[in-house]
Amino acid sequence: MTCISTNAAVPGDILCKMQAAASAADIFKLLAVDYDAKVLNVARLHILKRMGEYLASEDFADLPDGIVAARCKAVLERAYEDFVTASPLQHRVFKVLKDAVAPPKRANFVPFETLLK
């Protein structure tokens, strides 16, 4: 997606406005999604990562901006609710958290007796 920066307000650029937002709170305000600051302070990156995962399955090609904005709002609300009901540790959206609970990789084992043959 290419966003062209101009001084004129261009309708139909909700995705560009989201990309240009300075904070998670700005995205919530832009999409008019209510939030608890305590939840957002703890899980802002997790919420936005989950939102990105949900948005990856969306196709916004040739859709009017109002529909794109409504879908983005619904996805943000869904991602936010994930972290209202459970902690970031329970959802594990980041690789480092997933790896922390992954079963250890088993190293190849060669019995000592095999080496002596």
N, CA, C and O atoms as CSV, one atom per row, in Angstrom:
chain,resi,resn,atom,element,x,y,z
A,1,MET,N,N,0.849,-1.177,0.000
A,1,MET,CA,C,0.000,0.000,0.000
A,1,MET,C,C,0.893,1.238,0.000
A,1,MET,O,O,1.817,1.348,0.806
A,2,THR,N,N,0.616,2.143,-0.888
A,2,THR,CA,C,1.375,3.374,-0.973
A,2,THR,C,C,0.479,4.517,-0.537
A,2,THR,O,O,-0.625,4.694,-1.052
A,3,CYS,N,N,0.965,5.278,0.406
A,3,CYS,CA,C,0.228,6.438,0.891
A,3,CYS,C,C,0.957,7.686,0.420
A,3,CYS,O,O,2.144,7.868,0.692
A,4,ILE,N,N,0.242,8.530,-0.279
A,4,ILE,CA,C,0.834,9.769,-0.771
A,4,ILE,C,C,0.484,10.871,0.208
A,4,ILE,O,O,-0.686,11.097,0.517
A,5,SER,N,N,1.496,11.546,0.687
A,5,SER,CA,C,1.290,12.615,1.650
A,5,SER,C,C,1.014,13.928,0.920
A,5,SER,O,O,1.858,14.422,0.172
A,6,THR,N,N,-0.157,14.479,1.141
A,6,THR,CA,C,-0.509,15.777,0.570
A,6,THR,C,C,-1.141,16.621,1.654
A,6,THR,O,O,-1.508,16.116,2.716
A,7,ASN,N,N,-1.264,17.887,1.388
A,7,ASN,CA,C,-1.908,18.777,2.353
A,7,ASN,C,C,-3.422,18.651,2.311
A,7,ASN,O,O,-4.096,18.939,3.300
A,8,ALA,N,N,-3.953,18.230,1.190
A,8,ALA,CA,C,-5.401,18.095,1.054
A,8,ALA,C,C,-5.868,16.816,1.725
A,8,ALA,O,O,-5.199,15.785,1.654
A,9,ALA,N,N,-6.999,16.889,2.366
A,9,ALA,CA,C,-7.583,15.702,2.980
A,9,ALA,C,C,-8.185,14.855,1.868
A,9,ALA,O,O,-9.057,15.309,1.128
A,10,VAL,N,N,-7.710,13.624,1.762
A,10,VAL,CA,C,-8.178,12.731,0.705
A,10,VAL,C,C,-9.120,11.720,1.314
A,10,VAL,O,O,-8.711,10.923,2.158
A,11,PRO,N,N,-10.390,11.737,0.897
A,11,PRO,CA,C,-11.292,10.727,1.425
A,11,PRO,C,C,-10.874,9.357,0.895
A,11,PRO,O,O,-10.306,9.258,-0.193
A,12,GLY,N,N,-11.146,8.325,1.644
A,12,GLY,CA,C,-10.835,6.980,1.182
A,12,GLY,C,C,-9.449,6.525,1.565
A,12,GLY,O,O,-8.902,5.632,0.917
A,13,ASP,N,N,-8.867,7.096,2.579
A,13,ASP,CA,C,-7.516,6.698,2.946
A,13,ASP,C,C,-7.412,6.271,4.410
A,13,ASP,O,O,-6.449,6.624,5.091
A,14,ILE,N,N,-8.384,5.525,4.889
A,14,ILE,CA,C,-8.377,5.101,6.289
A,14,ILE,C,C,-7.154,4.253,6.604
A,14,ILE,O,O,-6.591,4.364,7.694
A,15,LEU,N,N,-6.736,3.411,5.671
A,15,LEU,CA,C,-5.553,2.572,5.912
A,15,LEU,C,C,-4.294,3.427,6.021
A,15,LEU,O,O,-3.412,3.130,6.826
A,16,CYS,N,N,-4.207,4.466,5.229
A,16,CYS,CA,C,-3.067,5.380,5.317
A,16,CYS,C,C,-3.077,6.144,6.641
A,16,CYS,O,O,-2.030,6.364,7.250
A,17,LYS,N,N,-4.255,6.541,7.071
A,17,LYS,CA,C,-4.370,7.244,8.352
A,17,LYS,C,C,-3.965,6.319,9.508
A,17,LYS,O,O,-3.316,6.753,10.459
A,18,MET,N,N,-4.354,5.043,9.417
A,18,MET,CA,C,-3.965,4.101,10.470
A,18,MET,C,C,-2.450,3.909,10.463
A,18,MET,O,O,-1.820,3.849,11.519
A,19,GLN,N,N,-1.876,3.813,9.277
A,19,GLN,CA,C,-0.438,3.621,9.162
A,19,GLN,C,C,0.320,4.824,9.706
A,19,GLN,O,O,1.405,4.669,10.266
A,20,ALA,N,N,-0.229,6.004,9.550
A,20,ALA,CA,C,0.425,7.227,9.995
A,20,ALA,C,C,0.179,7.540,11.468
A,20,ALA,O,O,0.784,8.465,12.011
A,21,ALA,N,N,-0.693,6.788,12.115
A,21,ALA,CA,C,-1.013,7.054,13.530
A,21,ALA,C,C,0.249,6.939,14.385
A,21,ALA,O,O,1.092,6.070,14.165
A,22,ALA,N,N,0.355,7.828,15.353
A,22,ALA,CA,C,1.546,7.876,16.205
A,22,ALA,C,C,1.496,6.888,17.364
A,22,ALA,O,O,2.531,6.580,17.954
A,23,SER,N,N,0.317,6.392,17.696
A,23,SER,CA,C,0.206,5.484,18.838
A,23,SER,C,C,-0.999,4.567,18.670
A,23,SER,O,O,-1.857,4.779,17.814
A,24,ALA,N,N,-1.032,3.553,19.507
A,24,ALA,CA,C,-2.177,2.639,19.500
A,24,ALA,C,C,-3.454,3.400,19.864
A,24,ALA,O,O,-4.513,3.168,19.280
A,25,ALA,N,N,-3.344,4.300,20.823
A,25,ALA,CA,C,-4.514,5.083,21.225
A,25,ALA,C,C,-5.051,5.906,20.052
A,25,ALA,O,O,-6.262,6.085,19.924
A,26,ASP,N,N,-4.156,6.405,19.197
A,26,ASP,CA,C,-4.598,7.158,18.021
A,26,ASP,C,C,-5.398,6.279,17.071
A,26,ASP,O,O,-6.371,6.741,16.475
A,27,ILE,N,N,-5.004,5.025,16.921
A,27,ILE,CA,C,-5.742,4.106,16.055
A,27,ILE,C,C,-7.118,3.824,16.643
A,27,ILE,O,O,-8.110,3.783,15.915
A,28,PHE,N,N,-7.182,3.629,17.954
A,28,PHE,CA,C,-8.469,3.415,18.614
A,28,PHE,C,C,-9.378,4.632,18.406
A,28,PHE,O,O,-10.567,4.481,18.123
A,29,LYS,N,N,-8.816,5.832,18.545
A,29,LYS,CA,C,-9.610,7.052,18.358
A,29,LYS,C,C,-10.036,7.211,16.901
A,29,LYS,O,O,-11.175,7.584,16.623
A,30,LEU,N,N,-9.135,6.933,15.985
A,30,LEU,CA,C,-9.440,7.049,14.565
A,30,LEU,C,C,-10.598,6.149,14.159
A,30,LEU,O,O,-11.452,6.539,13.363
A,31,LEU,N,N,-10.619,4.932,14.720
A,31,LEU,CA,C,-11.668,3.973,14.380
A,31,LEU,C,C,-12.859,4.037,15.336
A,31,LEU,O,O,-13.804,3.258,15.205
A,32,ALA,N,N,-12.816,4.961,16.294
A,32,ALA,CA,C,-13.890,5.167,17.268
A,32,ALA,C,C,-14.182,3.894,18.061
A,32,ALA,O,O,-15.333,3.480,18.200
A,33,VAL,N,N,-13.115,3.286,18.576
A,33,VAL,CA,C,-13.241,2.085,19.407
A,33,VAL,C,C,-12.947,2.484,20.850
A,33,VAL,O,O,-11.890,3.040,21.147
A,34,ASP,N,N,-13.886,2.195,21.737
A,34,ASP,CA,C,-13.682,2.480,23.153
A,34,ASP,C,C,-12.679,1.498,23.737
A,34,ASP,O,O,-12.604,0.345,23.312
A,35,TYR,N,N,-11.909,1.963,24.714
A,35,TYR,CA,C,-10.909,1.099,25.336
A,35,TYR,C,C,-10.643,1.534,26.765
A,35,TYR,O,O,-10.877,2.681,27.148
A,36,ASP,N,N,-10.148,0.584,27.539
A,36,ASP,CA,C,-9.703,0.852,28.898
A,36,ASP,C,C,-8.202,1.114,28.818
A,36,ASP,O,O,-7.451,0.277,28.318
A,37,ALA,N,N,-7.769,2.260,29.303
A,37,ALA,CA,C,-6.353,2.627,29.218
A,37,ALA,C,C,-5.456,1.606,29.910
A,37,ALA,O,O,-4.326,1.380,29.477
A,38,LYS,N,N,-5.951,0.985,30.984
A,38,LYS,CA,C,-5.147,-0.025,31.686
A,38,LYS,C,C,-4.864,-1.219,30.782
A,38,LYS,O,O,-3.745,-1.732,30.761
A,39,VAL,N,N,-5.869,-1.660,30.039
A,39,VAL,CA,C,-5.690,-2.788,29.118
A,39,VAL,C,C,-4.743,-2.383,27.991
A,39,VAL,O,O,-3.834,-3.134,27.636
A,40,LEU,N,N,-4.957,-1.205,27.436
A,40,LEU,CA,C,-4.133,-0.752,26.320
A,40,LEU,C,C,-2.678,-0.554,26.748
A,40,LEU,O,O,-1.768,-0.856,25.977
A,41,ASN,N,N,-2.446,-0.058,27.946
A,41,ASN,CA,C,-1.078,0.148,28.422
A,41,ASN,C,C,-0.312,-1.159,28.559
A,41,ASN,O,O,0.898,-1.194,28.337
A,42,VAL,N,N,-0.996,-2.219,28.917
A,42,VAL,CA,C,-0.351,-3.515,29.109
A,42,VAL,C,C,-0.195,-4.273,27.797
A,42,VAL,O,O,0.821,-4.934,27.582
A,43,ALA,N,N,-1.183,-4.187,26.925
A,43,ALA,CA,C,-1.225,-5.089,25.765
A,43,ALA,C,C,-1.258,-4.391,24.404
A,43,ALA,O,O,-1.655,-5.006,23.414
A,44,ARG,N,N,-0.858,-3.148,24.334
A,44,ARG,CA,C,-0.984,-2.405,23.069
A,44,ARG,C,C,-0.310,-3.096,21.892
A,44,ARG,O,O,-0.919,-3.212,20.828
A,45,LEU,N,N,0.916,-3.553,22.048
A,45,LEU,CA,C,1.607,-4.214,20.934
A,45,LEU,C,C,0.959,-5.539,20.578
A,45,LEU,O,O,0.882,-5.907,19.406
A,46,HIS,N,N,0.499,-6.245,21.579
A,46,HIS,CA,C,-0.163,-7.530,21.360
A,46,HIS,C,C,-1.486,-7.329,20.603
A,46,HIS,O,O,-1.817,-8.094,19.697
A,47,ILE,N,N,-2.226,-6.299,20.988
A,47,ILE,CA,C,-3.503,-6.006,20.334
A,47,ILE,C,C,-3.269,-5.649,18.868
A,47,ILE,O,O,-3.960,-6.152,17.982
A,48,LEU,N,N,-2.294,-4.782,18.619
A,48,LEU,CA,C,-2.032,-4.369,17.240
A,48,LEU,C,C,-1.483,-5.526,16.404
A,48,LEU,O,O,-1.804,-5.638,15.221
A,49,LYS,N,N,-0.670,-6.376,16.997
A,49,LYS,CA,C,-0.163,-7.556,16.282
A,49,LYS,C,C,-1.329,-8.478,15.923
A,49,LYS,O,O,-1.418,-8.960,14.793
A,50,ARG,N,N,-2.220,-8.723,16.887
A,50,ARG,CA,C,-3.387,-9.577,16.627
A,50,ARG,C,C,-4.278,-8.946,15.561
A,50,ARG,O,O,-4.791,-9.645,14.687
A,51,MET,N,N,-4.463,-7.633,15.629
A,51,MET,CA,C,-5.249,-6.940,14.611
A,51,MET,C,C,-4.634,-7.168,13.231
A,51,MET,O,O,-5.346,-7.437,12.264
A,52,GLY,N,N,-3.324,-7.059,13.147
A,52,GLY,CA,C,-2.632,-7.311,11.883
A,52,GLY,C,C,-2.841,-8.723,11.380
A,52,GLY,O,O,-2.998,-8.938,10.178
A,53,GLU,N,N,-2.845,-9.695,12.293
A,53,GLU,CA,C,-3.099,-11.086,11.907
A,53,GLU,C,C,-4.508,-11.225,11.341
A,53,GLU,O,O,-4.714,-11.900,10.332
A,54,TYR,N,N,-5.473,-10.588,11.991
A,54,TYR,CA,C,-6.850,-10.644,11.508
A,54,TYR,C,C,-7.000,-9.909,10.174
A,54,TYR,O,O,-7.709,-10.383,9.285
A,55,LEU,N,N,-6.346,-8.769,10.028
A,55,LEU,CA,C,-6.451,-7.989,8.797
A,55,LEU,C,C,-5.790,-8.690,7.611
A,55,LEU,O,O,-6.157,-8.446,6.462
A,56,ALA,N,N,-4.825,-9.550,7.884
A,56,ALA,CA,C,-4.125,-10.256,6.802
A,56,ALA,C,C,-5.086,-11.092,5.959
A,56,ALA,O,O,-4.808,-11.357,4.789
A,57,SER,N,N,-6.192,-11.502,6.528
A,57,SER,CA,C,-7.155,-12.319,5.789
A,57,SER,C,C,-8.211,-11.475,5.070
A,57,SER,O,O,-9.079,-12.019,4.387
A,58,GLU,N,N,-8.142,-10.173,5.218
A,58,GLU,CA,C,-9.111,-9.272,4.584
A,58,GLU,C,C,-8.630,-8.839,3.198
A,58,GLU,O,O,-7.428,-8.720,2.962
A,59,ASP,N,N,-9.562,-8.606,2.296
A,59,ASP,CA,C,-9.262,-8.075,0.969
A,59,ASP,C,C,-10.031,-6.772,0.811
A,59,ASP,O,O,-11.256,-6.777,0.690
A,60,PHE,N,N,-9.310,-5.658,0.813
A,60,PHE,CA,C,-9.945,-4.349,0.747
A,60,PHE,C,C,-9.945,-3.766,-0.662
A,60,PHE,O,O,-10.353,-2.620,-0.850
A,61,ALA,N,N,-9.503,-4.517,-1.636
A,61,ALA,CA,C,-9.416,-4.006,-3.001
A,61,ALA,C,C,-10.796,-3.553,-3.487
A,61,ALA,O,O,-11.787,-4.276,-3.376
A,62,ASP,N,N,-10.823,-2.352,-4.022
A,62,ASP,CA,C,-12.028,-1.775,-4.646
A,62,ASP,C,C,-13.206,-1.596,-3.695
A,62,ASP,O,O,-14.347,-1.486,-4.146
A,63,LEU,N,N,-12.954,-1.565,-2.400
A,63,LEU,CA,C,-14.039,-1.330,-1.441
A,63,LEU,C,C,-14.082,0.140,-1.064
A,63,LEU,O,O,-13.036,0.782,-0.977
A,64,PRO,N,N,-15.260,0.682,-0.840
A,64,PRO,CA,C,-15.356,2.073,-0.384
A,64,PRO,C,C,-14.745,2.222,1.004
A,64,PRO,O,O,-14.735,1.283,1.799
A,65,ASP,N,N,-14.237,3.418,1.278
A,65,ASP,CA,C,-13.543,3.674,2.537
A,65,ASP,C,C,-14.420,3.406,3.751
A,65,ASP,O,O,-13.925,2.956,4.784
A,66,GLY,N,N,-15.707,3.674,3.641
A,66,GLY,CA,C,-16.612,3.432,4.773
A,66,GLY,C,C,-16.657,1.963,5.158
A,66,GLY,O,O,-16.701,1.633,6.343
A,67,ILE,N,N,-16.646,1.085,4.178
A,67,ILE,CA,C,-16.672,-0.361,4.458
A,67,ILE,C,C,-15.326,-0.806,5.023
A,67,ILE,O,O,-15.266,-1.614,5.950
A,68,VAL,N,N,-14.244,-0.268,4.451
A,68,VAL,CA,C,-12.903,-0.607,4.962
A,68,VAL,C,C,-12.789,-0.166,6.419
A,68,VAL,O,O,-12.289,-0.915,7.259
A,69,ALA,N,N,-13.245,1.036,6.717
A,69,ALA,CA,C,-13.187,1.548,8.090
A,69,ALA,C,C,-14.023,0.686,9.029
A,69,ALA,O,O,-13.597,0.404,10.149
A,70,ALA,N,N,-15.206,0.266,8.589
A,70,ALA,CA,C,-16.067,-0.574,9.423
A,70,ALA,C,C,-15.415,-1.927,9.700
A,70,ALA,O,O,-15.477,-2.432,10.821
A,71,ARG,N,N,-14.791,-2.510,8.680
A,71,ARG,CA,C,-14.108,-3.794,8.876
A,71,ARG,C,C,-12.915,-3.642,9.815
A,71,ARG,O,O,-12.696,-4.475,10.694
A,72,CYS,N,N,-12.151,-2.573,9.622
A,72,CYS,CA,C,-10.999,-2.333,10.501
A,72,CYS,C,C,-11.453,-2.137,11.944
A,72,CYS,O,O,-10.818,-2.631,12.877
A,73,LYS,N,N,-12.543,-1.421,12.118
A,73,LYS,CA,C,-13.082,-1.202,13.458
A,73,LYS,C,C,-13.490,-2.538,14.088
A,73,LYS,O,O,-13.177,-2.797,15.250
A,74,ALA,N,N,-14.178,-3.375,13.332
A,74,ALA,CA,C,-14.611,-4.676,13.854
A,74,ALA,C,C,-13.416,-5.547,14.218
A,74,ALA,O,O,-13.433,-6.240,15.235
A,75,VAL,N,N,-12.393,-5.509,13.397
A,75,VAL,CA,C,-11.187,-6.308,13.655
A,75,VAL,C,C,-10.462,-5.790,14.895
A,75,VAL,O,O,-9.997,-6.582,15.715
A,76,LEU,N,N,-10.361,-4.475,15.039
A,76,LEU,CA,C,-9.707,-3.908,16.223
A,76,LEU,C,C,-10.493,-4.254,17.488
A,76,LEU,O,O,-9.899,-4.592,18.512
A,77,GLU,N,N,-11.805,-4.174,17.425
A,77,GLU,CA,C,-12.630,-4.541,18.582
A,77,GLU,C,C,-12.416,-6.010,18.949
A,77,GLU,O,O,-12.314,-6.353,20.127
A,78,ARG,N,N,-12.350,-6.866,17.944
A,78,ARG,CA,C,-12.124,-8.297,18.185
A,78,ARG,C,C,-10.752,-8.537,18.820
A,78,ARG,O,O,-10.635,-9.299,19.780
A,79,ALA,N,N,-9.721,-7.889,18.284
A,79,ALA,CA,C,-8.370,-8.043,18.830
A,79,ALA,C,C,-8.299,-7.509,20.259
A,79,ALA,O,O,-7.675,-8.123,21.124
A,80,TYR,N,N,-8.936,-6.372,20.503
A,80,TYR,CA,C,-8.953,-5.783,21.843
A,80,TYR,C,C,-9.639,-6.722,22.834
A,80,TYR,O,O,-9.136,-6.939,23.936
A,81,GLU,N,N,-10.776,-7.274,22.446
A,81,GLU,CA,C,-11.509,-8.185,23.328
A,81,GLU,C,C,-10.687,-9.430,23.684
A,81,GLU,O,O,-10.809,-9.968,24.784
A,82,ASP,N,N,-9.853,-9.879,22.748
A,82,ASP,CA,C,-8.973,-11.018,23.046
A,82,ASP,C,C,-8.137,-10.755,24.291
A,82,ASP,O,O,-7.901,-11.659,25.092
A,83,PHE,N,N,-7.688,-9.508,24.450
A,83,PHE,CA,C,-6.785,-9.185,25.553
A,83,PHE,C,C,-7.490,-8.585,26.754
A,83,PHE,O,O,-6.862,-8.352,27.786
A,84,VAL,N,N,-8.784,-8.332,26.636
A,84,VAL,CA,C,-9.579,-7.959,27.809
A,84,VAL,C,C,-9.883,-9.222,28.611
A,84,VAL,O,O,-9.909,-9.202,29.841
A,85,THR,N,N,-10.112,-10.313,27.895
A,85,THR,CA,C,-10.507,-11.558,28.542
A,85,THR,C,C,-9.335,-12.452,28.931
A,85,THR,O,O,-9.504,-13.363,29.741
A,86,ALA,N,N,-8.164,-12.215,28.378
A,86,ALA,CA,C,-6.992,-13.037,28.699
A,86,ALA,C,C,-5.728,-12.196,28.556
A,86,ALA,O,O,-5.721,-11.169,27.878
A,87,SER,N,N,-4.679,-12.643,29.197
A,87,SER,CA,C,-3.434,-11.885,29.188
A,87,SER,C,C,-2.621,-12.147,27.921
A,87,SER,O,O,-2.852,-13.133,27.220
A,88,PRO,N,N,-1.669,-11.260,27.632
A,88,PRO,CA,C,-0.781,-11.497,26.493
A,88,PRO,C,C,-0.038,-12.839,26.595
A,88,PRO,O,O,0.241,-13.471,25.576
A,89,LEU,N,N,0.275,-13.263,27.801
A,89,LEU,CA,C,0.951,-14.554,27.971
A,89,LEU,C,C,0.064,-15.721,27.575
A,89,LEU,O,O,0.560,-16.756,27.130
A,90,GLN,N,N,-1.230,-15.566,27.731
A,90,GLN,CA,C,-2.145,-16.639,27.345
A,90,GLN,C,C,-2.336,-16.703,25.833
A,90,GLN,O,O,-2.512,-17.790,25.282
A,91,HIS,N,N,-2.303,-15.555,25.152
A,91,HIS,CA,C,-2.515,-15.530,23.701
A,91,HIS,C,C,-1.230,-15.767,22.913
A,91,HIS,O,O,-1.269,-16.367,21.838
A,92,ARG,N,N,-0.108,-15.311,23.426
A,92,ARG,CA,C,1.205,-15.542,22.814
A,92,ARG,C,C,1.229,-15.235,21.317
A,92,ARG,O,O,1.402,-16.136,20.496
A,93,VAL,N,N,1.057,-13.971,20.970
A,93,VAL,CA,C,1.063,-13.584,19.563
A,93,VAL,C,C,2.472,-13.365,19.021
A,93,VAL,O,O,2.676,-13.409,17.807
A,94,PHE,N,N,3.441,-13.130,19.894
A,94,PHE,CA,C,4.810,-12.898,19.450
A,94,PHE,C,C,5.633,-14.179,19.524
A,94,PHE,O,O,5.424,-15.012,20.406
A,95,LYS,N,N,6.558,-14.327,18.604
A,95,LYS,CA,C,7.381,-15.533,18.487
A,95,LYS,C,C,8.113,-15.855,19.786
A,95,LYS,O,O,8.172,-17.017,20.189
A,96,VAL,N,N,8.658,-14.861,20.431
A,96,VAL,CA,C,9.417,-15.107,21.660
A,96,VAL,C,C,8.531,-15.756,22.735
A,96,VAL,O,O,9.004,-16.597,23.499
A,97,LEU,N,N,7.267,-15.372,22.794
A,97,LEU,CA,C,6.357,-15.974,23.769
A,97,LEU,C,C,5.928,-17.370,23.339
A,97,LEU,O,O,5.723,-18.245,24.180
A,98,LYS,N,N,5.793,-17.581,22.037
A,98,LYS,CA,C,5.456,-18.919,21.528
A,98,LYS,C,C,6.605,-19.882,21.781
A,98,LYS,O,O,6.397,-21.022,22.196
A,99,ASP,N,N,7.817,-19.410,21.526
A,99,ASP,CA,C,9.000,-20.257,21.717
A,99,ASP,C,C,9.206,-20.627,23.184
A,99,ASP,O,O,9.761,-21.685,23.485
A,100,ALA,N,N,8.767,-19.770,24.088
A,100,ALA,CA,C,8.959,-20.023,25.517
A,100,ALA,C,C,8.205,-21.256,26.004
A,100,ALA,O,O,8.594,-21.870,26.997
A,101,VAL,N,N,7.129,-21.621,25.311
A,101,VAL,CA,C,6.347,-22.790,25.726
A,101,VAL,C,C,6.413,-23.931,24.723
A,101,VAL,O,O,5.765,-24.962,24.902
A,102,ALA,N,N,7.196,-23.742,23.670
A,102,ALA,CA,C,7.323,-24.809,22.671
A,102,ALA,C,C,8.110,-25.970,23.275
A,102,ALA,O,O,9.022,-25.761,24.074
A,103,PRO,N,N,7.752,-27.185,22.889
A,103,PRO,CA,C,8.522,-28.315,23.393
A,103,PRO,C,C,9.973,-28.200,22.916
A,103,PRO,O,O,10.229,-27.767,21.793
A,104,PRO,N,N,10.910,-28.586,23.765
A,104,PRO,CA,C,12.310,-28.464,23.364
A,104,PRO,C,C,12.611,-29.361,22.163
A,104,PRO,O,O,12.077,-30.462,22.031
A,105,LYS,N,N,13.475,-28.856,21.303
A,105,LYS,CA,C,13.864,-29.639,20.137
A,105,LYS,C,C,14.816,-30.738,20.601
A,105,LYS,O,O,15.757,-30.502,21.359
A,106,ARG,N,N,14.543,-31.919,20.127
A,106,ARG,CA,C,15.355,-33.057,20.535
A,106,ARG,C,C,16.597,-33.114,19.656
A,106,ARG,O,O,16.512,-33.113,18.428
A,107,ALA,N,N,17.719,-33.162,20.296
A,107,ALA,CA,C,18.976,-33.267,19.564
A,107,ALA,C,C,19.152,-34.695,19.082
A,107,ALA,O,O,18.663,-35.639,19.702
A,108,ASN,N,N,19.853,-34.840,17.978
A,108,ASN,CA,C,20.154,-36.185,17.500
A,108,ASN,C,C,21.054,-36.871,18.510
A,108,ASN,O,O,22.038,-36.294,18.972
A,109,PHE,N,N,20.716,-38.090,18.847
A,109,PHE,CA,C,21.456,-38.822,19.859
A,109,PHE,C,C,22.160,-40.002,19.210
A,109,PHE,O,O,21.548,-40.799,18.499
A,110,VAL,N,N,23.434,-40.095,19.464
A,110,VAL,CA,C,24.217,-41.234,18.979
A,110,VAL,C,C,24.767,-41.950,20.196
A,110,VAL,O,O,25.558,-41.378,20.947
A,111,PRO,N,N,24.359,-43.194,20.403
A,111,PRO,CA,C,24.864,-43.925,21.566
A,111,PRO,C,C,26.385,-44.083,21.507
A,111,PRO,O,O,26.959,-44.235,20.429
A,112,PHE,N,N,27.009,-44.045,22.640
A,112,PHE,CA,C,28.463,-44.138,22.744
A,112,PHE,C,C,28.971,-45.445,22.141
A,112,PHE,O,O,30.031,-45.469,21.516
A,113,GLU,N,N,28.222,-46.531,22.325
A,113,GLU,CA,C,28.633,-47.837,21.807
A,113,GLU,C,C,28.769,-47.830,20.277
A,113,GLU,O,O,29.622,-48.517,19.716
A,114,THR,N,N,27.909,-47.039,19.613
A,114,THR,CA,C,27.952,-46.959,18.161
A,114,THR,C,C,29.250,-46.316,17.692
A,114,THR,O,O,29.782,-46.679,16.644
A,115,LEU,N,N,29.750,-45.381,18.450
A,115,LEU,CA,C,30.990,-44.702,18.087
A,115,LEU,C,C,32.202,-45.622,18.197
A,115,LEU,O,O,33.189,-45.420,17.490
A,116,LEU,N,N,32.148,-46.629,19.068
A,116,LEU,CA,C,33.267,-47.535,19.280
A,116,LEU,C,C,33.354,-48.617,18.216
A,116,LEU,O,O,34.385,-49.283,18.116
A,117,LYS,N,N,32.327,-48.814,17.429
A,117,LYS,CA,C,32.326,-49.879,16.415
A,117,LYS,C,C,33.094,-49.508,15.205
A,117,LYS,O,O,33.186,-50.298,14.265
